[in-house]
Amino acid sequence: MTWDLLLTGGDPFDVAVSDGVIAATGPSLPRDAHTVVDLDGHLVTPGLIDLHTHVGPGYWGIEPDPIAWYTGVTTWVDAGSTGAFTFAELRAKRTDVRVAALLNIAATGLAGRTGECRDLANCDVARAVDTIRQNRDVIRGIKVRMDRETVGDNGLEPLRRALEAAERTHVPVMVHIGVPPPPVDDVLDLLRPGDIVTHCASGLASPLGPALRAAVDRGVLLDIGHGSGGFAFDVLERQLDHGIRPTTISTDLHARSLHGPAFDLPTTMARLLACGLPLAEVIEAVTSRPARALGLPGGTLAVGAPADLAVFEVRHEEFEVTDAHLRTKRSPLRLINISTYVNGRALPPRLPPPVPGWIPLTDAQRAALARRDRDVRALLSAPLVGPDGLADQFPRDHRSS
């Protein structure tokens, strides 16, 4: 048969695509395809899955398509931007990438910076259950933020309500941990196998002790969730010293972390490489592991899987990376996305929307955004495929300073 697309000469093998799914893999597949792309040894991975993002409506939301095409992220999990009152807005969103959702236990979702669980009337279990049951194709779990500003004087009750809704719908809970109260250990003690702790190596809440060990031992999953303040090198390194490793790597990419300090998922992956995690484990943490955690399609290069693919140049050169608290380390390599495919179709370059007026930016960030916009406009006017079969070698590091 003639395939729709053949990616040939990549590492670890050639990938053929037909009708939006992976049709064949292996070394030196026949060049019998409508489109053949020579990869010249570049790394081929499943499309990346970012387990914690904010692409829904509200204070924190961003547009995924203008980021996906240069980062390799084909599945974006919106982590609680919407609740039962507002989920319809996320449901109606149209994107080139896949979007799954974790429903906020607060029916209002993230309408503002914080405080959604201070009024327990917002934490309506029955409404959450009904919304999940009506939207199981998109909603894969429940999100709750457990920190002093979000819950006020309500302690663990928002988490208990999230767990009740999750039990009734058979989905996991993702818990954001932050500045106590409630104490992080008390939060960990309530979690079940398959539930997820995001910001697991946060400098604001540093779980390391018997409660964390017990949670991991009973099957609670640990997610990085970098964000604006959710990741600290020293906290992760202490956890690694105790044999505790993150299950998944995510950005918590939102309007206040997109332009720094998180930037994007490949940059966040480099931070984990800087802490000593091997590249193979880092790739699993953004592909197969998040897919298993939420029962998502993709995350694999197996025949029959969706043809969500990412191609990277791997530069074995050290470069400086920072955590959310501006501490620095050096990553041993740099991952530069060359092309990104969803259902076998290459994502085109996209200009981002203007930055919302409520997002504070430094002069350096504004200058970097202006350069990025000029560069993307130049790319949009250039051929998408060069003579070597790859996307033209346009600088894809669009991070703000």
N, C-alpha and C positions, 0 to 999 in steps of 0.2 A: 504494500500500500504506500501511498505518498502521504507523508506527514504534513501537518500544517507548519510546524516549526522544528528546526533541529539546532540545538546548541552543541557545537562540536569543539573538541580540543580543550575542554575545561577540566578542572580538578573537582571531584574525583573521577567523573566519567561524562560521556555524552548523554544528553537528555533530548528525547523526541516528544513532541506534543501533538495531539489531535483532539479536536472537539473540546478544548479547554482542560484536558486531563493529560497526565504523563502517560505516554503510550509505550515507551521503551527507554531503557537505560543500558549503558555498557560502553566498553571501549570501542572506538572506531566504528560507530554505527554507519550504515549506508547513507550517503548524502542525498537521500531521496525525500526532499521536503520542498514545499513551496517557498519557504524562507530558511536559509542556512546562515547561521551566525558563527563565525570563527572566534573562539574565546582566547586562544593563544595562552593557555595555561592558567587563566584566571579561575578563582574559586567560585564554584556554584553551590549555593545552599538553597534549602527551601525558603520561600518568602518568610521574612522575619515576622514574629508575632509579638507585639508589645502588649503585655498583660495589664498595664496600668497607664491609661491616657485619659484625656478629657477632650472629646470631640463633639460633645453634645452642646445644647444651648446653655446660656448662663454666663456667669462671671468668668469662669475658667476656660471656656471652650475655645478650641482652635480648629482650623480646617486641615484634614489629614492629607488630601491629595497634593497640595503644594510642597509637602515634606516627603511623602512616600516615594516619589519618583527618584530622589537622589539618596535615599537611605536604605532601600530594600525592604521596608516594612509594608507587608501586604495585608495584615490583619491587625486592627486597632481595637482594643477592648476599652470601651468607655467605662471608667470605674466610678460610677455613682453621680455623674453630672445630672441625671434625671431621676425623679422618683415617680410614684404612681400618678401624681397630678400632671407631670410634665413629660412623661415618657413618649407620648404621641409625637412630640416635636423631634425627638431623636429617631423614632420609627420612620418618620417622613423624610429624613435626610437622605440625599442621593450622593453617593461617592463612587469613585473608581475602585476604591479598596473595600475590603470586607470590614464591617463594623459589628462587633458583638457588644453586649452590655452587661454590666453589673448594676442592678437596680438599687438606688439608694433607699434605705429603710425609711428615711425622711421623705414623705410624699412630695415635698417641695423641691427636692434635689438641691443642687448647689446654686441657688439663686444669688447668693452673695459670697463673701470671702469665707465666712464661718458661721457657726451658731445654729445650724439646721436641726440639731437634736436637743436644743434647750427647751423647746415646747414639746412635751411628749405626745400631744395630740397629733403632731406631724408624723410620729412613728407608728403609723397605722398598719398593724399586721394584716388585717383582712384585706385592705386595699392593695398592699404589696402582693399578697398571695394571688388575688384576682388578676393583677397586672401580669404577673409571671405566667400564670396558666394561660392567659390569652396571647402571650408573645414568646412562647418557648423557643421559637426558631431564632430569636435574637437575644433574649435574656438568659444568661448562663450562670447567674449567681446574684448575691446580694452584697452591697457595700455599706459599711458603717464606719464613720470616723470617731475614734475614741481618744479625745484629748480634752484638756481643761476648757478651751474656748468653745469647742463644739457642743459638749454635753452639759456645760454649766454644772448645776447641782444634781444632775440626774444619775451620776455614777454609772453603774454597769447596765442600767435598764435599757438604753438604746441597743446595746449588744444583745441582751437577752431577747428583745423583740426581733432583732434581725435573725437570731438563731431559731426562734419559733417559726418565723416565716420560711426559713430555709428548710427546717424539718418537714414542714407541711408540703413543700414543693420539691424536695429532694435535690437541692442545689447547695453549693458551697457558699460560705461567707468570706469576703475579703475584709479584713480589719486594718484600718489605718491606725497606727500607734503614734502618739506624740507626747507633748508635755503633760505629765499627770497633774491632778487626778483625772480619772481613776488610775491606780497603780498598774503598770504594764504587766506585772506578774499575775494580777487578778484577771486581767483580760486574757492572758495566755491560758490560764487554768480552765476557762470556759470553752476553749476551742476544741473542735472535733477533728478526726482524721479527714484530710482533704480540704479543710478550711485554710485560708491564706493570710499570713501576716505580711502586709506591705510596709515599706520603710524599715525593713528588718535590721538594717545596720545604720540606723539614724543616729546622728549626734544629739538629737533632741530627746530621744528615749532610747536607752542603751540596754536592750535585753541581753543579759548574759548571766546565767545562773541556773539553779535547779529547775525553775519553771520553764525556761526556754528549752533545756535539755529534755524535760519530760514531754513538752509539746512536740518537739521534733521526733522523739522516740515513738509517739503514738500516731504520727503521720501528718502533723500540721506542716504546711508548706511555707517556705520563707521566700519572699519576693523583695527585690531591691527597692523599686519605687523611688528613683533618685530625686526628682522634683526640685524644688527650691531649697529644701533643707533636710531632705530625707536620706542622705547618704554621707557617711564619714569613713575615710580610709582606716583610721585607727580602730573604730568599732568593728569593722569587718575583719581586720587582721586579728583582733583578739578572738573573735568567733572562730576564725580559721584555725588559730592555735589550739582551740578546744575541740577541733574536729567537726565544727558546725559550718555547713556550707549552704549558700543560697540555692534554692531550687530553681528560681526563675530570675531573669534580669529584665527590668522594665524601667521606663524613663519617668513615669508620672509627668508626661509632657502636657503642659497647659500654657495658658497665656502669659504666666509669670515665670515659666522655666524654659520656654522655647528659645529665647534669645540669650540664655545663660541663667543658671549654670548647667542645665541638663543638655541642651542643644538638640540631641537626637539619639537614637538607639545605638548606632555604630560607635559614637563617642562614649556612650555609657558602657558599652562592651569593652572598650579600650581601658576604662578605669578598672574593670575587673581583671583584665590581663595584667595591669600594673601591679595588682595585689597578688599575682602569682597563679591565678587560675589558668589552666591550659586552654588553647584556642578551641579544641574539640568540645570541652565542657561548656565554654562560653556559648558556642553555637547551639548546643543542646538546650541551654537555658533560655534561648530566644526562638526556639523552633519546636522540637518534639515535646519538651516538658510543659510549656504553657498550653500546647494543644491538648495534652492529656489532662491537665489540671481542670480545664473547662469543657472538655469534649468538643473541641473546635476542629473544623476541617483543616487540612494542610499540616505543616510542620514536618513533612517527610518528602523524600524524593522517590518513594515507592511507586511502582506502576499502578495506575488507577487513581492516584491522588490528584487533587486539583493542581493544575500547572501554575502554582504560585511560586515564583523563582526569583532569586537574587544573585547577581553576579558581582564579585568583588575583586579588585586588585589588592593583593596583600603585600604591603611594603614593609620589609623587615628593617625598619629604622626606628630608633627610639624617638619619642616625642613626649612633651610634657602634657599631663592631664591634671585636672583639679577635681576635688570633691565639692559637695554643696557648701562647704565651709571655707573654700578657697585654699585648702592645703593641697600641695602638689606632689605628684609622683611621676615616674616615667614609664610609659607603656612600651613594651618591646617591639610592637608593630602597629601599623596603621591600616585600617580597613577602609577602602575607598569604593563606594558603590559605583558600578559601571552601568548597570541596567537593572530594571525591576519589571517583572511580569505578573499579571493577575489573570488567571484563566488563560494563560498562554499569550496574552496581549501585552506589549510593552507599554508601560506608563509614560505618557509624554511629559515634557517639562511644563510646569504650571507656575504662574506668578501667584504669590501669596496675597491675601487681602491686607488692607492697612491694619496696623497695630491698634487695638482699642485705646481710646483716650485715657482710660483709667490705669493703663499699664505704665509704670515708671521706667524710663530708659535713660541710660547715660549717653553723653555725647558720642562716646566710642561705639555704643550699640547702634545709635542712629546712623552714624557714618557707615558702619558695617552693613546695615540694612539697605542703605542707598547703593552701596557697591553690589550687593547681592541682586537687587532689582535690575541694575544695569546689566549684570552678567547674564541673568536669566532672559532678559529681553534680547540680548545678543544671541543667546542660544536658540531662542524661538525663531530667529530669522535665519539660522544656519541649518544645513542638512542634519537630520537626526541620525543618519548612519554614515560613517566614514568608509574609506576604501578597505579598511581591514575588517569590516563587518560589525564593528562595535560602534556604540554611540561615540560621536566625536569627543575627543579628550578635552572636555571642558571642566574647569575646576569645580568640583562638587562639594567642597568644604565651605558651606554657606553659613558657618557659625558666626554669631556676633562676638565681638571682643568683650 
